[in-house]
Amino acid sequence: MGDTKEGREKQARDEEQRQRERELQEEQDRGDEEEPDEEEDDANSADEE
């Protein structure tokens, strides 16, 4: 099978779609993580001064 412009464009579209799916999955995975406690962050900032 020869290399065609259409084939290259399809490969590029497919790769872009896979990248979007990976990014979406990573965002969803991060959404399951707990947010850091804001009071803890404030206490750490005071220690540094």
CHARMM-style PDB file with segment names, atoms N, HN, CA, C and O in Angstrom:
ATOM      1  N   MET     1       0.854  -1.178   0.000  1.00  0.00      PROA
ATOM      2  CA  MET     1       0.000   0.000   0.000  1.00  0.00      PROA
ATOM      3  C   MET     1       0.897   1.236   0.000  1.00  0.00      PROA
ATOM      4  O   MET     1       1.822   1.335   0.805  1.00  0.00      PROA
ATOM      5  N   GLY     2       0.630   2.144  -0.873  1.00  0.00      PROA
ATOM      6  HN  GLY     2      -0.122   2.064  -1.528  1.00  0.00      PROA
ATOM      7  CA  GLY     2       1.441   3.344  -1.017  1.00  0.00      PROA
ATOM      8  C   GLY     2       1.109   4.410   0.006  1.00  0.00      PROA
ATOM      9  O   GLY     2       0.037   4.411   0.611  1.00  0.00      PROA
ATOM     10  N   ASP     3       2.042   5.302   0.180  1.00  0.00      PROA
ATOM     11  HN  ASP     3       2.913   5.301  -0.312  1.00  0.00      PROA
ATOM     12  CA  ASP     3       1.858   6.433   1.090  1.00  0.00      PROA
ATOM     13  C   ASP     3       1.114   7.527   0.336  1.00  0.00      PROA
ATOM     14  O   ASP     3       1.581   8.011  -0.695  1.00  0.00      PROA
ATOM     15  N   THR     4      -0.039   7.910   0.853  1.00  0.00      PROA
ATOM     16  HN  THR     4      -0.419   7.517   1.690  1.00  0.00      PROA
ATOM     17  CA  THR     4      -0.830   8.945   0.190  1.00  0.00      PROA
ATOM     18  C   THR     4      -1.081  10.098   1.143  1.00  0.00      PROA
ATOM     19  O   THR     4      -0.974   9.956   2.361  1.00  0.00      PROA
ATOM     20  N   LYS     5      -1.412  11.228   0.574  1.00  0.00      PROA
ATOM     21  HN  LYS     5      -1.499  11.344  -0.415  1.00  0.00      PROA
ATOM     22  CA  LYS     5      -1.733  12.394   1.389  1.00  0.00      PROA
ATOM     23  C   LYS     5      -2.915  12.087   2.300  1.00  0.00      PROA
ATOM     24  O   LYS     5      -2.913  12.462   3.472  1.00  0.00      PROA
ATOM     25  N   GLU     6      -3.922  11.408   1.765  1.00  0.00      PROA
ATOM     26  HN  GLU     6      -3.924  11.104   0.813  1.00  0.00      PROA
ATOM     27  CA  GLU     6      -5.106  11.069   2.566  1.00  0.00      PROA
ATOM     28  C   GLU     6      -4.728  10.169   3.736  1.00  0.00      PROA
ATOM     29  O   GLU     6      -5.224  10.338   4.850  1.00  0.00      PROA
ATOM     30  N   GLY     7      -3.842   9.208   3.469  1.00  0.00      PROA
ATOM     31  HN  GLY     7      -3.439   9.071   2.564  1.00  0.00      PROA
ATOM     32  CA  GLY     7      -3.400   8.297   4.535  1.00  0.00      PROA
ATOM     33  C   GLY     7      -2.650   9.029   5.632  1.00  0.00      PROA
ATOM     34  O   GLY     7      -2.857   8.768   6.818  1.00  0.00      PROA
ATOM     35  N   ARG     8      -1.779   9.943   5.234  1.00  0.00      PROA
ATOM     36  HN  ARG     8      -1.611  10.154   4.272  1.00  0.00      PROA
ATOM     37  CA  ARG     8      -1.029  10.725   6.227  1.00  0.00      PROA
ATOM     38  C   ARG     8      -1.964  11.609   7.041  1.00  0.00      PROA
ATOM     39  O   ARG     8      -1.801  11.742   8.254  1.00  0.00      PROA
ATOM     40  N   GLU     9      -2.938  12.209   6.379  1.00  0.00      PROA
ATOM     41  HN  GLU     9      -3.071  12.100   5.394  1.00  0.00      PROA
ATOM     42  CA  GLU     9      -3.896  13.063   7.089  1.00  0.00      PROA
ATOM     43  C   GLU     9      -4.734  12.251   8.067  1.00  0.00      PROA
ATOM     44  O   GLU     9      -5.027  12.710   9.172  1.00  0.00      PROA
ATOM     45  N   LYS    10      -5.122  11.039   7.660  1.00  0.00      PROA
ATOM     46  HN  LYS    10      -4.885  10.666   6.763  1.00  0.00      PROA
ATOM     47  CA  LYS    10      -5.898  10.177   8.556  1.00  0.00      PROA
ATOM     48  C   LYS    10      -5.061   9.789   9.773  1.00  0.00      PROA
ATOM     49  O   LYS    10      -5.553   9.800  10.902  1.00  0.00      PROA
ATOM     50  N   GLN    11      -3.792   9.445   9.537  1.00  0.00      PROA
ATOM     51  HN  GLN    11      -3.392   9.436   8.621  1.00  0.00      PROA
ATOM     52  CA  GLN    11      -2.919   9.096  10.654  1.00  0.00      PROA
ATOM     53  C   GLN    11      -2.800  10.274  11.625  1.00  0.00      PROA
ATOM     54  O   GLN    11      -2.836  10.082  12.840  1.00  0.00      PROA
ATOM     55  N   ALA    12      -2.661  11.473  11.101  1.00  0.00      PROA
ATOM     56  HN  ALA    12      -2.632  11.630  10.114  1.00  0.00      PROA
ATOM     57  CA  ALA    12      -2.545  12.661  11.946  1.00  0.00      PROA
ATOM     58  C   ALA    12      -3.828  12.879  12.748  1.00  0.00      PROA
ATOM     59  O   ALA    12      -3.773  13.173  13.942  1.00  0.00      PROA
ATOM     60  N   ARG    13      -4.979  12.735  12.093  1.00  0.00      PROA
ATOM     61  HN  ARG    13      -5.024  12.496  11.123  1.00  0.00      PROA
ATOM     62  CA  ARG    13      -6.263  12.901  12.801  1.00  0.00      PROA
ATOM     63  C   ARG    13      -6.417  11.845  13.889  1.00  0.00      PROA
ATOM     64  O   ARG    13      -6.856  12.141  15.000  1.00  0.00      PROA
ATOM     65  N   ASP    14      -6.050  10.609  13.555  1.00  0.00      PROA
ATOM     66  HN  ASP    14      -5.693  10.369  12.652  1.00  0.00      PROA
ATOM     67  CA  ASP    14      -6.163   9.520  14.533  1.00  0.00      PROA
ATOM     68  C   ASP    14      -5.270   9.787  15.745  1.00  0.00      PROA
ATOM     69  O   ASP    14      -5.692   9.583  16.883  1.00  0.00      PROA
ATOM     70  N   GLU    15      -4.041  10.240  15.505  1.00  0.00      PROA
ATOM     71  HN  GLU    15      -3.698  10.405  14.580  1.00  0.00      PROA
ATOM     72  CA  GLU    15      -3.118  10.526  16.605  1.00  0.00      PROA
ATOM     73  C   GLU    15      -3.642  11.674  17.456  1.00  0.00      PROA
ATOM     74  O   GLU    15      -3.556  11.620  18.682  1.00  0.00      PROA
ATOM     75  N   GLU    16      -4.186  12.718  16.822  1.00  0.00      PROA
ATOM     76  HN  GLU    16      -4.256  12.762  15.826  1.00  0.00      PROA
ATOM     77  CA  GLU    16      -4.754  13.831  17.576  1.00  0.00      PROA
ATOM     78  C   GLU    16      -5.921  13.363  18.439  1.00  0.00      PROA
ATOM     79  O   GLU    16      -6.064  13.800  19.580  1.00  0.00      PROA
ATOM     80  N   GLN    17      -6.743  12.488  17.906  1.00  0.00      PROA
ATOM     81  HN  GLN    17      -6.627  12.133  16.979  1.00  0.00      PROA
ATOM     82  CA  GLN    17      -7.878  11.953  18.661  1.00  0.00      PROA
ATOM     83  C   GLN    17      -7.394  11.140  19.858  1.00  0.00      PROA
ATOM     84  O   GLN    17      -7.934  11.265  20.957  1.00  0.00      PROA
ATOM     85  N   ARG    18      -6.376  10.307  19.643  1.00  0.00      PROA
ATOM     86  HN  ARG    18      -5.937  10.205  18.750  1.00  0.00      PROA
ATOM     87  CA  ARG    18      -5.828   9.515  20.757  1.00  0.00      PROA
ATOM     88  C   ARG    18      -5.250  10.430  21.829  1.00  0.00      PROA
ATOM     89  O   ARG    18      -5.410  10.166  23.020  1.00  0.00      PROA
ATOM     90  N   GLN    19      -4.577  11.507  21.415  1.00  0.00      PROA
ATOM     91  HN  GLN    19      -4.447  11.721  20.447  1.00  0.00      PROA
ATOM     92  CA  GLN    19      -4.008  12.450  22.378  1.00  0.00      PROA
ATOM     93  C   GLN    19      -5.111  13.117  23.195  1.00  0.00      PROA
ATOM     94  O   GLN    19      -4.984  13.252  24.412  1.00  0.00      PROA
ATOM     95  N   ARG    20      -6.194  13.534  22.534  1.00  0.00      PROA
ATOM     96  HN  ARG    20      -6.297  13.424  21.546  1.00  0.00      PROA
ATOM     97  CA  ARG    20      -7.316  14.149  23.266  1.00  0.00      PROA
ATOM     98  C   ARG    20      -7.915  13.158  24.266  1.00  0.00      PROA
ATOM     99  O   ARG    20      -8.258  13.529  25.389  1.00  0.00      PROA
ATOM    100  N   GLU    21      -8.036  11.895  23.846  1.00  0.00      PROA
ATOM    101  HN  GLU    21      -7.757  11.595  22.934  1.00  0.00      PROA
ATOM    102  CA  GLU    21      -8.591  10.878  24.742  1.00  0.00      PROA
ATOM    103  C   GLU    21      -7.676  10.657  25.943  1.00  0.00      PROA
ATOM    104  O   GLU    21      -8.157  10.495  27.064  1.00  0.00      PROA
ATOM    105  N   ARG    22      -6.349  10.647  25.718  1.00  0.00      PROA
ATOM    106  HN  ARG    22      -5.958  10.778  24.807  1.00  0.00      PROA
ATOM    107  CA  ARG    22      -5.407  10.485  26.827  1.00  0.00      PROA
ATOM    108  C   ARG    22      -5.506  11.653  27.798  1.00  0.00      PROA
ATOM    109  O   ARG    22      -5.516  11.455  29.013  1.00  0.00      PROA
ATOM    110  N   GLU    23      -5.578  12.873  27.262  1.00  0.00      PROA
ATOM    111  HN  GLU    23      -5.570  13.034  26.275  1.00  0.00      PROA
ATOM    112  CA  GLU    23      -5.677  14.053  28.120  1.00  0.00      PROA
ATOM    113  C   GLU    23      -6.965  14.039  28.929  1.00  0.00      PROA
ATOM    114  O   GLU    23      -6.961  14.377  30.112  1.00  0.00      PROA
ATOM    115  N   LEU    24      -8.054  13.654  28.304  1.00  0.00      PROA
ATOM    116  HN  LEU    24      -8.058  13.379  27.342  1.00  0.00      PROA
ATOM    117  CA  LEU    24      -9.334  13.572  29.001  1.00  0.00      PROA
ATOM    118  C   LEU    24      -9.264  12.537  30.120  1.00  0.00      PROA
ATOM    119  O   LEU    24      -9.746  12.783  31.226  1.00  0.00      PROA
ATOM    120  N   GLN    25      -8.670  11.389  29.837  1.00  0.00      PROA
ATOM    121  HN  GLN    25      -8.278  11.189  28.938  1.00  0.00      PROA
ATOM    122  CA  GLN    25      -8.537  10.337  30.852  1.00  0.00      PROA
ATOM    123  C   GLN    25      -7.675  10.819  32.015  1.00  0.00      PROA
ATOM    124  O   GLN    25      -7.992  10.548  33.173  1.00  0.00      PROA
ATOM    125  N   GLU    26      -6.589  11.530  31.719  1.00  0.00      PROA
ATOM    126  HN  GLU    26      -6.331  11.750  30.779  1.00  0.00      PROA
ATOM    127  CA  GLU    26      -5.731  12.058  32.778  1.00  0.00      PROA
ATOM    128  C   GLU    26      -6.489  13.054  33.636  1.00  0.00      PROA
ATOM    129  O   GLU    26      -6.350  13.043  34.859  1.00  0.00      PROA
ATOM    130  N   GLU    27      -7.293  13.920  33.017  1.00  0.00      PROA
ATOM    131  HN  GLU    27      -7.406  13.930  32.023  1.00  0.00      PROA
ATOM    132  CA  GLU    27      -8.086  14.884  33.772  1.00  0.00      PROA
ATOM    133  C   GLU    27      -9.080  14.170  34.674  1.00  0.00      PROA
ATOM    134  O   GLU    27      -9.272  14.560  35.826  1.00  0.00      PROA
ATOM    135  N   GLN    28      -9.704  13.139  34.157  1.00  0.00      PROA
ATOM    136  HN  GLN    28      -9.548  12.823  33.221  1.00  0.00      PROA
ATOM    137  CA  GLN    28     -10.668  12.387  34.957  1.00  0.00      PROA
ATOM    138  C   GLN    28      -9.968  11.688  36.113  1.00  0.00      PROA
ATOM    139  O   GLN    28     -10.499  11.640  37.222  1.00  0.00      PROA
ATOM    140  N   ASP    29      -8.778  11.145  35.863  1.00  0.00      PROA
ATOM    141  HN  ASP    29      -8.346  11.184  34.962  1.00  0.00      PROA
ATOM    142  CA  ASP    29      -8.027  10.486  36.926  1.00  0.00      PROA
ATOM    143  C   ASP    29      -7.641  11.487  38.007  1.00  0.00      PROA
ATOM    144  O   ASP    29      -7.727  11.182  39.196  1.00  0.00      PROA
ATOM    145  N   ARG    30      -7.213  12.689  37.599  1.00  0.00      PROA
ATOM    146  HN  ARG    30      -7.143  12.938  36.633  1.00  0.00      PROA
ATOM    147  CA  ARG    30      -6.837  13.716  38.569  1.00  0.00      PROA
ATOM    148  C   ARG    30      -8.061  14.200  39.336  1.00  0.00      PROA
ATOM    149  O   ARG    30      -7.941  14.616  40.489  1.00  0.00      PROA
ATOM    150  N   GLY    31      -9.209  14.153  38.728  1.00  0.00      PROA
ATOM    151  HN  GLY    31      -9.307  13.815  37.792  1.00  0.00      PROA
ATOM    152  CA  GLY    31     -10.430  14.581  39.402  1.00  0.00      PROA
ATOM    153  C   GLY    31     -10.760  13.713  40.592  1.00  0.00      PROA
ATOM    154  O   GLY    31     -11.487  14.136  41.491  1.00  0.00      PROA
ATOM    155  N   ASP    32     -10.227  12.487  40.608  1.00  0.00      PROA
ATOM    156  HN  ASP    32      -9.637  12.143  39.877  1.00  0.00      PROA
ATOM    157  CA  ASP    32     -10.460  11.581  41.725  1.00  0.00      PROA
ATOM    158  C   ASP    32      -9.550  11.882  42.912  1.00  0.00      PROA
ATOM    159  O   ASP    32      -9.797  11.400  44.017  1.00  0.00      PROA
ATOM    160  N   GLU    33      -8.498  12.675  42.696  1.00  0.00      PROA
ATOM    161  HN  GLU    33      -8.296  13.067  41.798  1.00  0.00      PROA
ATOM    162  CA  GLU    33      -7.565  12.993  43.774  1.00  0.00      PROA
ATOM    163  C   GLU    33      -8.162  14.069  44.673  1.00  0.00      PROA
ATOM    164  O   GLU    33      -8.950  14.906  44.234  1.00  0.00      PROA
ATOM    165  N   GLU    34      -7.770  14.026  45.932  1.00  0.00      PROA
ATOM    166  HN  GLU    34      -7.130  13.346  46.289  1.00  0.00      PROA
ATOM    167  CA  GLU    34      -8.250  15.035  46.870  1.00  0.00      PROA
ATOM    168  C   GLU    34      -7.456  16.311  46.680  1.00  0.00      PROA
ATOM    169  O   GLU    34      -6.270  16.279  46.350  1.00  0.00      PROA
ATOM    170  N   GLU    35      -8.124  17.440  46.893  1.00  0.00      PROA
ATOM    171  HN  GLU    35      -9.087  17.467  47.161  1.00  0.00      PROA
ATOM    172  CA  GLU    35      -7.456  18.740  46.826  1.00  0.00      PROA
ATOM    173  C   GLU    35      -6.645  18.929  48.106  1.00  0.00      PROA
ATOM    174  O   GLU    35      -7.054  18.461  49.168  1.00  0.00      PROA
ATOM    175  N   PRO    36      -5.513  19.603  48.020  1.00  0.00      PROA
ATOM    176  CA  PRO    36      -4.738  19.875  49.243  1.00  0.00      PROA
ATOM    177  C   PRO    36      -5.525  20.776  50.177  1.00  0.00      PROA
ATOM    178  O   PRO    36      -6.288  21.633  49.731  1.00  0.00      PROA
ATOM    179  N   ASP    37      -5.341  20.582  51.451  1.00  0.00      PROA
ATOM    180  HN  ASP    37      -4.722  19.886  51.813  1.00  0.00      PROA
ATOM    181  CA  ASP    37      -6.037  21.372  52.460  1.00  0.00      PROA
ATOM    182  C   ASP    37      -5.479  22.784  52.459  1.00  0.00      PROA
ATOM    183  O   ASP    37      -4.268  22.961  52.598  1.00  0.00      PROA
ATOM    184  N   GLU    38      -6.329  23.799  52.307  1.00  0.00      PROA
ATOM    185  HN  GLU    38      -7.312  23.656  52.194  1.00  0.00      PROA
ATOM    186  CA  GLU    38      -5.884  25.185  52.229  1.00  0.00      PROA
ATOM    187  C   GLU    38      -5.251  25.639  53.539  1.00  0.00      PROA
ATOM    188  O   GLU    38      -4.291  26.409  53.519  1.00  0.00      PROA
ATOM    189  N   GLU    39      -5.772  25.177  54.683  1.00  0.00      PROA
ATOM    190  HN  GLU    39      -6.553  24.552  54.699  1.00  0.00      PROA
ATOM    191  CA  GLU    39      -5.205  25.564  55.970  1.00  0.00      PROA
ATOM    192  C   GLU    39      -3.768  25.057  56.091  1.00  0.00      PROA
ATOM    193  O   GLU    39      -2.913  25.739  56.655  1.00  0.00      PROA
ATOM    194  N   GLU    40      -3.505  23.867  55.565  1.00  0.00      PROA
ATOM    195  HN  GLU    40      -4.200  23.313  55.107  1.00  0.00      PROA
ATOM    196  CA  GLU    40      -2.164  23.307  55.578  1.00  0.00      PROA
ATOM    197  C   GLU    40      -1.224  24.178  54.762  1.00  0.00      PROA
ATOM    198  O   GLU    40      -0.094  24.433  55.180  1.00  0.00      PROA
ATOM    199  N   ASP    41      -1.677  24.634  53.608  1.00  0.00      PROA
ATOM    200  HN  ASP    41      -2.595  24.427  53.269  1.00  0.00      PROA
ATOM    201  CA  ASP    41      -0.862  25.483  52.753  1.00  0.00      PROA
ATOM    202  C   ASP    41      -0.534  26.797  53.465  1.00  0.00      PROA
ATOM    203  O   ASP    41       0.597  27.275  53.380  1.00  0.00      PROA
ATOM    204  N   ASP    42      -1.501  27.385  54.162  1.00  0.00      PROA
ATOM    205  HN  ASP    42      -2.421  26.997  54.231  1.00  0.00      PROA
ATOM    206  CA  ASP    42      -1.279  28.627  54.882  1.00  0.00      PROA
ATOM    207  C   ASP    42      -0.257  28.431  56.001  1.00  0.00      PROA
ATOM    208  O   ASP    42       0.591  29.295  56.220  1.00  0.00      PROA
ATOM    209  N   ALA    43      -0.330  27.313  56.705  1.00  0.00      PROA
ATOM    210  HN  ALA    43      -1.019  26.610  56.526  1.00  0.00      PROA
ATOM    211  CA  ALA    43       0.600  27.023  57.784  1.00  0.00      PROA
ATOM    212  C   ALA    43       2.007  26.844  57.244  1.00  0.00      PROA
ATOM    213  O   ALA    43       2.962  27.301  57.871  1.00  0.00      PROA
ATOM    214  N   ASN    44       2.162  26.204  56.117  1.00  0.00      PROA
ATOM    215  HN  ASN    44       1.386  25.833  55.607  1.00  0.00      PROA
ATOM    216  CA  ASN    44       3.476  26.014  55.517  1.00  0.00      PROA
ATOM    217  C   ASN    44       4.066  27.341  55.061  1.00  0.00      PROA
ATOM    218  O   ASN    44       5.278  27.542  55.150  1.00  0.00      PROA
ATOM    219  N   SER    45       3.244  28.231  54.583  1.00  0.00      PROA
ATOM    220  HN  SER    45       2.260  28.068  54.510  1.00  0.00      PROA
ATOM    221  CA  SER    45       3.708  29.535  54.136  1.00  0.00      PROA
ATOM    222  C   SER    45       4.231  30.352  55.318  1.00  0.00      PROA
ATOM    223  O   SER    45       5.230  31.059  55.181  1.00  0.00      PROA
ATOM    224  N   ALA    46       3.576  30.266  56.465  1.00  0.00      PROA
ATOM    225  HN  ALA    46       2.765  29.692  56.575  1.00  0.00      PROA
ATOM    226  CA  ALA    46       3.984  31.005  57.642  1.00  0.00      PROA
ATOM    227  C   ALA    46       5.326  30.481  58.156  1.00  0.00      PROA
ATOM    228  O   ALA    46       6.134  31.264  58.654  1.00  0.00      PROA
ATOM    229  N   ASP    47       5.579  29.185  58.046  1.00  0.00      PROA
ATOM    230  HN  ASP    47       4.923  28.549  57.641  1.00  0.00      PROA
ATOM    231  CA  ASP    47       6.839  28.598  58.486  1.00  0.00      PROA
ATOM    232  C   ASP    47       8.012  29.076  57.666  1.00  0.00      PROA
ATOM    233  O   ASP    47       9.129  29.168  58.175  1.00  0.00      PROA
ATOM    234  N   GLU    48       7.777  29.380  56.408  1.00  0.00      PROA
ATOM    235  HN  GLU    48       6.870  29.306  55.995  1.00  0.00      PROA
ATOM    236  CA  GLU    48       8.863  29.767  55.508  1.00  0.00      PROA
ATOM    237  C   GLU    48       9.345  31.189  55.746  1.00  0.00      PROA
ATOM    238  O   GLU    48      10.458  31.532  55.346  1.00  0.00      PROA
ATOM    239  N   GLU    49       8.545  32.014  56.379  1.00  0.00      PROA
ATOM    240  HN  GLU    49       7.641  31.735  56.704  1.00  0.00      PROA
ATOM    241  CA  GLU    49       8.901  33.432  56.561  1.00  0.00      PROA
ATOM    242  C   GLU    49       9.909  33.643  57.641  1.00  0.00      PROA
ATOM    243  OT1 GLU    49      10.302  34.779  57.905  1.00  0.00      PROA
TER     244      GLU     49
END
